[in-house]
Amino acid sequence: MAEISNRNMELMTDDILELKKCGLFTDDEINIFTKKLTQLLFRLSKSTTQLQDFRDSIKFLKLLLDEVRQRTREKQSIKTGRLKIMIIQRLQYYYEHALRKFSSNLNFCLEYLDFLSNHSSLDNEGAKHVSQMIERFNSQPKVFEEAAVWFKQKDCHGEAVKVLLKGIGTHPNEQLLYLDLIDLELSNPQDIKIAKFKKYLDSILKNIPDCSEMLIYVLTLLETHPNLCPVQDYILDLLLQKYSNEERVWHTIATMELKGHYYNASPEEMQKKSTNYSIQRCIARYKEGIAKISTKKKPALWKLYLNTLIHLQKGNPNNVLKVSSLREALEEAKMAKVPLEELHWYAWLDICGGNEEHIMKTLVEATRCLPSSEQLWLLYLKFCLLRKDFSKAEEVFARAVKSLGRRAAPVWDLYVTALQLNSDAKTEELFKRAVAEPYEEIGRKFKPRYLRWSAMFNPDPAYFRKVYWELARERPFTRELHREMLTLECRDDRDDVKKQFEVFKLYSEQFGDDIDVWLDWIGAIWEQNAPDQNEEVAKVYQDAVKKLPEIKVQEFIEKYNERDIGRVAKKITK
């Protein structure tokens, strides 16, 4: 490494002199740069130099170059062209020497290419590096991709195409190379030739085992090139020849018809081009596909068909053709026993308009076919409640709760809210049913709500206290229930300290691993300002330290001390 060491010292001396001469940096900054450069040079001069040593030196010089550029912008009168050239040359020097020693590292080769790409003065070196890289790493498809990108950036379209074709020749099964090639050709519209594209497509079909999705993607690339309609038709021909049993193929053809690309259309048909005619052709393609593909794949195509019509109808809900087509398709899908999804049932409900009989019929069918849908049950229940059909609502509610199980909380919520407006007795009965559910998700949600309602329903403390103790002793335990009860006990008109502490006692028994439980209890004692508060606080403090997990004890002590200091400070400032 003696050659590198000597050369580095020469370069460093020149760099430091130029840094001083440019006037952008202070003497202290230059001393720091000198020290850092010396350290990096020492690492590079060792016989055990690693690639990371070169990377660190390169990183430092790039940061220095960025700083020079930034300060030059701020002080435009200062000329730094020579300094920047010297730093770039040193960077190039480091890259080249690193590559001599670590020539098998592809990522570093690509880093060097990226560096060369950013400096037009090094284009010749870039071309040379690309050539060497392809020769050394031709087993890696990525090399051809990156090389083509470099040539494209340098406006060398022909060279980029050659590189990708060479890559395809070496890696005929690599999809990305074909896609890059097609994308590259499309970026140069003056050189687009239909025969050339067909040749590329034939190669894809020959070398890529399952290329249906790839061909469909190429179609999307061609959409903005109307002069390549024959190529699009050629792709559709290939898809129908080889993949006519794929639902995505028929979906693609149908959506292209919808966009105005009429496949295999006569001149007379082309003259009819309009929005409604495109919709008709789109629907016809879906129906053709459904008739031709295998039974196993029909449901998937049906869903794509319905989704397209739903999207169309949302775009213009007043278009009679769109609405009637959607209604007809939904009816046909139902007759074909296609398992409809939530989206399809929503669409069916939308096109019912205000016809309550049709809405009810659709909701019955929807919840029967899709009993796991929380949203459909909510719509069904809400519809019954709006009609004030409480008998039917109770029936729907029971079925929904049974079907949804632990996911039924929103249904409970809706039904409880509705009953609160109509019957206190039924509301209480419903709350009792909710908290008795075998699912913790339901019990936890409705226990605090039941307690809150009971306090509003009957302001006698004895009533809601009875409710609290019945709920609090039964699983599932919930923090929110205890917090709600403490809020009720702290009201100005009652503020029963003894009752609060009874709640805290049970609260801490059930959630003794929660720091906030103990801190809130201590805070409640402080608020009472009783003569024996210090003794009471000490008891709670000791219980907390004893019952909290060991990992939380120190955090509790720190938070306690913070609150204690804040409390004392508050007293002093009064």
N, C-alpha and C positions, 0 to 999 in steps of 0.2 A: 504493500500500500504506500510505499515511499513516494511513487509518482503522484498519487492523489494528494498526499500530505504536502509535498513541495508546491504543487500547483495551487492547492487550497490556500496556503500561506500567501502566495503571490496575489491571488484573487482577493483575499481578505484585506490585505494592505491597500490595494486599489479601491476596494469598496469603502473602507473607513475614510480614506482621503477624500473620496467623492462625497460621502455623507457630510463631512466637515465643510467642504467647499459649497454645497448647495444651500446651506443656511436654513434648512428646515428643522434641524434638531439642535437641542442644547448640548453642551459638553457632557452633562450628566447622562443624558439619553445616549449619546454616542459611546460613553464608557460602558453603559449597560449592554448595548449592542455588541461592543467589542468583547466583553466578557462572555456573552452568550455564544457568539460565533466561535470563540476560542474553545469553549466546552464542546461544541458540536464538532469542530475540526478534530479535537482530540479523539472523540469517539470514532470518527471516520478513519483516523490514521492507524487504528488498532488492527491487528491481524484477525481479531474475532468479530469484526464489524458485521452487524446484522442488518436486514432490510429496514427494520424499524429505525435504525440510526440515520439512514438516508431519508426516510419519511419525515423524521423530526426536523432534520436540516431543511428539507424542502418546505415543510409547513412554516418554519420560522421565516424563511425568505419570502414566502408568499404573503405572510402577514406584514412583513416589512414593505413589500411592494405596494400592498393595499394602503398602508399608512402614507407612503410617499405620494401616491395618487390623491389621497384625500387632502393632504396638506397642500399639494400643488393646486388643487381646485380652490382652496381657501386663499392662497397667495399666488395669484395668477402671474404675477410679474417674475416669479422665480422659474428658471429653466432647469428641468430635471430629466431631460431626454436621455442624456448620457448615463445617468445613475440608473434609470429604469432599464436601459439596454443591458447594463452590466449585471443587474440582478437577474434579468431573464436569461442571460447567457450562463450565469452561475447555476440557475435552476436546471437549464438544459444539460449542463455538464454533470450535475449530480444524477439526473435521471439516466443519462447514458452510461455512466460508470456503475450505477446500481444494476442496470439491465445486463451489463457484462457479467456480473457476479450472480445475479438472480434472474436469469433469462427464462426460467420455467414458470415464473409467477404471472399468470394471465391478468389478474386484477391490476397488478402494478403496470403492466403494459398498457392496459386500458386507461389508467390514471395518466400515464404519459401522453397518450393520444388526446385525452381531454385537455391537457395542458397545451399541447401543440395546436389544438383547435381554436384556442382563445388568443393565439398570436399569429396574425396573418404573415408576419415576416418569417415564420418557420414552416410555411406550407410545403416547401421542398422536403424538409426533414419529416413532415407529417406523412407525405406520400411514401417516402422511403420506409418509415416505421410501419405503415399499414401493410406494405408489401412483405416486410420481414415477419410481421405478426401473423399474417395469413399463412405464410410458409411454415412457421413454427407451430401454430395452433390450429391447423386446418381440421383437426378432429373435433373442434368445438364450434357448433353452429353460431354461437354468440359472436365469435370473431367476425364472421361475414356480416352479421347484422350491424355491428358497431362500425365496421369499415365502410359499409354502404352509407351509414348516417354521416360519417366524416366527409365522404365524397359529395353527398347531397348538400351539406353545409357549404362546401366550397364551389357549389354550382357545377359540379362535374357529373351531370346526370348520366351520361353514357358509361362512365367508369363505375358509378354506383350500381347500374343495371348489370354490368359485367360481373361485379363482385357477387351480387346476389345469385346470378345464374351459375356462377362457379360454386357457390355454396350449395345450391340445389343439386348440382351435379354430384357433389360430395355427400350431401345429406338429403336424398330425395324424399325422405319421410318427415322432414321437419316443416310443420305447418307455418310457423312464423316467417320463415324465409319466403314462402309463396305470398303470404299476406303483405309482407314488406315490399315485395317486388310489385304487386298489383297497386299498392298504395303509392309507391314511387312513380309508377307509370301514370297514374291518375293525376299526380302533381305536375305533370308536364303535358298539358292538354294539346299542345301543337304537334306532339309526336304520337298521339293516340292512334293505334291501328287495331281494328276489330280482329283481324286474323291473328295478330300477336296475342291478344287476350284469349282467344279460343284455344290457342296452343298452350297457354299457361293452364287453362281450365282442364284440358285433356291430361296434362301432366299431373294435376292434382288428383283427378279421378283415377289415374293409373297407379299413383304411388301412395296416396293416403287411404288407408283401409275403410274408415267410416267418415266420409267427408261431408255429410249432409249439412251439419251445422256450419261448417266452414264455407260451403257454397252459399248458404243463406246469408252469412255475414258479408260475403263478397257482394251479394245483391244490395245490401244496405250501403256499401261503399259506392256503388254505381248509381244510386238514386239521383244524385245531383249532376249526372252526366247524361242528358237526354240524347246526345249523339251516340251513346252506347246501348240504346234500346235493343239492338240485335244481340248484343252480348247477354243482356238480361234474359231475353227469350231463350238463348242457347243454354243458360244455366237452368232455367225452368224445364227445358227439355231434358237435361241431364238428371235433374231431381226426379222428374216423373218416370224416367226410364229405370232408375236404380232405387229410388226411395219412395215409391208411390204409396207404400203402406205406413208412412210416417206422418203423424198428425201435424207436425210442425211444417211439413212441406205444403200441405193443403192450406194451412193457416197463412203461410207466406204468400201463396198465390192469391188467396182471397183478399188479403190486405193490400196487395199490389193493385188488384182490380179496383179496390176502393179508392186508392190514390190516383187512379186514372191510367195505370199501365194495363191496357187490355191485352191479355195474352191470347195469341192466335185469333185475333179479331179481324173480321173482314173490313174492307174500306167502308161499307155501308154502316157497320157497327161503330166504327171509329167516328163517323159523322154524328152519331147520337150522343156523343160524350156530354155528360151532365152529372150533377151530384146524384140525382135519383137513379139515373141509369148505372152509375158506378156502384151504388148500394145494391141494386138488383143483381149486377154481375158478381159482386162480392158474395151475396147470399147464395147464388147459384153455384159458386165454386165450393162453398162450405158443404152444400147439400150433395154435390158431386163427390166430394171427399168422403163424407159420411157413408154414402152408398158403396164406395169402393174399398175402404180400408177394413181391416179385420175387426171382428166383434170386440175383441179385447181392447182395441185402441179407440173405438168409437166414443166412449165417454169423455176421453181427453179432448177430442176434436169438438165434441158438442160444447164443452165448457169454453174452449177458445172462441167458438162461434157466438155463444151467448155473451161472453165478455165483450166481444167486439160490438155487438148490437147495443149492449148496455152503455158502453162508452159513447156510441153514436147518439143514443137517445138523450143522454145527459147533456151533450153538446147543443142539442136543439130539441127540447122536450115537446115542442108544438108541431114538429114535423110528423104529419099523419103517417107517412110511409114508414118512418123509423119506429113509431109506436106500434103500428099494426104488425110490422115485421118482428118486433121483439115479442109481442103477445103470441103470435103464431109459433115462433121458435120455442118459447117456453112451453106452450101446450104440446108441441111435437116432442120436446125433450122429456116431458112428463110421461107421454104415451110410450116413449122408447125406454122408460124406466132408468133414465139417467139420474144418478145421485146428485141433486142440486146442492149448491153451497149457499152460505148466508147472502152473498152478493146477489145471487139469482133470485132468492126469495124477496129481498129488499126491492129488487127491480119489479117483481110481480106485484108487490104491494103498491109501488109507485103508480103503476099503470091502472090500478083499480079506481083511481080518482077518489071521489067521495062516496062510492057505492059501498055502504056498510055491509051488505050481504056478501059481496065479493071479498071484501077485506076479511070478514070473519071466516069465510070458507078457506081463504088463502092461509090465514094464521093457523087454523086447525091443521091443514095439510102440512104447513111448514114445520110446526113443532112435532108433528107425528114423524115426519121424514128426517128431521134434524133435532132430536131431543137434547142434544148436548149444547145447543146454542143458547147461551145466556141472553143475548140481545133479542132473539126471536121470542123467548118467553116473556121478557120485559115488555116488548111491543104488544104481545097478546094480552097480558095482564092489564097494561095501561089502557088498551082499547076497551076492555070489559069495564074498567073503573070509570072511564069517561062516559060510557053509556049508562052508568049507574046500575049495571047488572051485577049486583053483589053476590048473588048465588053462583053465577057463572065464574065470577072473579075468584071466589073461594075454591072452586073446583080447579081452575087453571093454576092458582097459587099452589095447591097441594101437589098437582102433577109436576109443576116446575121444580118445587123443592125436592121431590123424589128423584127427578131426572138429573138435577144439577148437583145434589149432595153438598159437598163442602164449598162449591163455587156459587151457592145460591144466595149469598149475602145481599147482592143488589136487589134480588127479588123480595127477600124479607124486608129490606129497607123501603122499597116502593109500597109494599102492602101495609106495613106498619104506619107509614106516613099517611096513607089514604084513610086507614081506620081511625087515626087520631082526629081526623076532621069530622067523624061521624058517630063513633061510639066509644065511650071510655071503658065500658065493661069488656067489649070485644078487644079493645087495644091491650088491656091488661092481660087478657087471656092469651093474646098473640105474643106478647113479650115473654110470658111464662113458657110458651111453646118454643120460642127462639132460644132462650137460655138453657132449655133442656135438650136442645139438639145434640147429637153425638159428635158433632164436628166442632173442634176448638175455634176455628175461624169464625163461626157464627156466634158461639157463646161469648167470646172475648169482645166482639163488636157490640153486642146488644146488652150486656150487663150494665155498663155505665149509662147507656141510653135509657134503659128501664128505670134505673135509679133516678136519673134526672127527670124523667116523665113523672115518676111517683111523687116527687117533691112538688111538682107543679099541680098535679092532680089533687093531692091532699097535703096542704101545708103543715099539717100536724107532724112535728118531728118524730113522734113515736111511730107513725106509719112508715115513713121512708127509712127510719133506722131499722125497723123490722125487715124491710125489703133488703137493705144493705147486708145485714148479718146473714140472712138466708142465702144471698148470692155469694158473699165473700168466702163462706166456708166450703163452698162446692167448687170443684174443678169445672172448667179451667180457670185458674187464678189470673187476674189481670190488674196491672198497675193503674190503668185508667179508672177502674172502679173505686179504688182507694182514694185516688186524687179527687174524683168527683165528690166522694163523701166528705173529704176534708174541706172542700170548697163550700159544701152545704153547712158544715158545722162551724165554719169561720164567719158566717154572715153576721152582720152587726147586731141583728135582733136576737141572736142566740149565743154565738161565740162561746160554746161550752168547752172549756179546757179539758175537763175530765173525759168528755166524749171524744175529743180530738186525740187524746193520748191513747185511748182504747183502740182507735182506728190505727194509729201509728204502731201500736204493739203488734196487731195482726199483720199490718203491712210489712213490718220488719221481719216477722216470722216467715212470711211467704217470699219476700224479696230481699233477704238480708245480705245478698251479694251485690246490691245496688248502692253505691256511695250516696247518691242523691236522697235515698230514703232516710238515712241517718242524718245527713246535713239538714234536710227539711224538718225533721223532728227537733233537732237542736235549735234551729231557727224559730220554730213555734214556741219553744220554751223561753227563748230570749225575748220574744215579742210580748209574752205575758208579764215579764219583769217582776216575777214573784220573789219574795224574800229568800226562798230556798232554791232559786234557779240554778245556782252554781252546783249544788248537790245533784239536782236532776240532770243537768248537762253532763256531769261527771259519770253518772250511771249509764246514760245513753252512749257516751263516748267510749266507755269501757266495753259495753256490749258490742258496739260497732267494731272495735279493734279485734274482739274475740270472734265475731261471726263473719266478718269480711274475708274473702280469699286473701291469702298472704300477699299476693302480687298487687292487691289494691290498697293495702293498709297505708303505705307511705303516701299515696295520692290522696287518701282520705285525710291524713294528718295535715298535709300541706294545704288542702282546701279549707279545712277547719280553721287553721291558723290565719289564713287570708280573711275569712269571714269574721273571725274574732277581732282581728286588728281593725277591720273596717267598722265593726260595731262600736268598738271603743272610740275610734276617731270620730264617729258620728255623734257620740255622746259629748265629746269634748267641744265640738263646734256648735253645739246647741246653746 
